[in-house]
Amino acid sequence: MALLEVEGLHVAYGKVEAVKGISLSVGAGQVVTLIGANGAGKTTTLRTISGLLGPSAGTVGFDGRPLAGVPAHEIVAMGLSHAPEGRRIFPRMTIEENLLLGAFLRRDAGVAADVKRVYDLFPVLGERRSQAAGTLSGGEQQMLAMGRALMCRPKMIMLDEPSMGLSPIVTQLIMSTIADLRSEGITILLVEQNAQAALTLADHGHVMETGRITLSGTGPDLLTNEAVRKAYLGED
């Protein structure tokens, strides 16, 4: 059974339907990616899965449990975390305070060890742990957003545009970290503008256009698909 199951999902903003009946699944330990143009419905899909938006139809299930009506904080407690588009860090708080907020539901003794784990993944954060998060570069803020999402010890993490606005070198670091997380057994649903990088990492991918999934396949299959290469990989 898949860790995440989405069936016939519809999501609307008022009378405007942003997601139009999509279905997808993510198996435990997989990286699955959604690619598509701006406005395709990718972010709306992630926000609905994480409980920030309510669907108008369809179902979402995580780890064998339906998520209908489950508040967002309870979804986090179930082991599904979300590093949102735009990072959404707390700029006036320190790096370490931001990380501790990611563990706000936890009552165990392992929080300090997990902060150290984030610093091991992203040493620059450890070096600046007392620095206000708003003074970090875009790449460092992305590292912090990912680190914060890891602080709840998730079974699955959703990453929304982690490379947006970043240099190629920092993008490479972020993608390498995603591969490391997968090797640790963390399941990942990735929305990413860099289709080449996303499909190279992905076990499975979906192309979204105007609220619908129009094409699905393995990462390698989509990388060699002529329509995908023309539309998303910059090839004529």
Secondary structure, DSSP 8 states (H G I E B T S, - for coil): --SEEEEEEEEEETTEEEEEEEEEEE-TT-EEEEE--TTSSHHHHHHHHTTSS--SEEEEEETTEE-TT--HHHHHHTTEEEE-TT----TTSBHHHHHHHTTTT--STTHHHHHHHHHHH-HHHHHTTTSBGGGS-HHHHHHHHHHHHHTT--SEEEEESTTTT--HHHHHHHHHHHHHHHHTT-EEEEE-S-HHHHHHH-SEEEEEETTEEEEEEEHHHHHT-HHHHHHHS---
